[in-house]
Amino acid sequence: MTETTDPMAWILWIDSMEELDREIARLATLSRVRILDPQVVARVLKNDASVCGTQNAAAFKKLRHLVMMHLAIRDKSVAAFGQGQAAAAEDYIIDRLKKSYPELDAPWPPR
């Protein structure tokens, strides 16, 4: 697949990913999951609910599905925009989410 340089496609993709990631952050906060920790993400993908700080099976199930969706979309974005642009967008979105959800970047467990 060839990389696109269309700025409108880029803006729409960032907006869509940010919306998806905002919901992931909301569910991670609700479930008290350290979603920015790569080891925790791996456990979420393996359906290991022991990473949750609170019992909420429905929130964890939705969180897991949205993380899988995020990864699938990220793979497609690398093909469409290139590794560098996709990584830059992901960093941008994560920085914005950390500002909206400071608990995502806080030490775990809370002190």
PyMOL commands that set and color helices and strands:
alter all, ss='L'
color gray80, all
select helices_A, chain A and resi 7-31+38-45+49-51+57-81+83-100+102-105
alter helices_A, ss='H'
color red, helices_A
deselect
rebuild
show_as cartoon
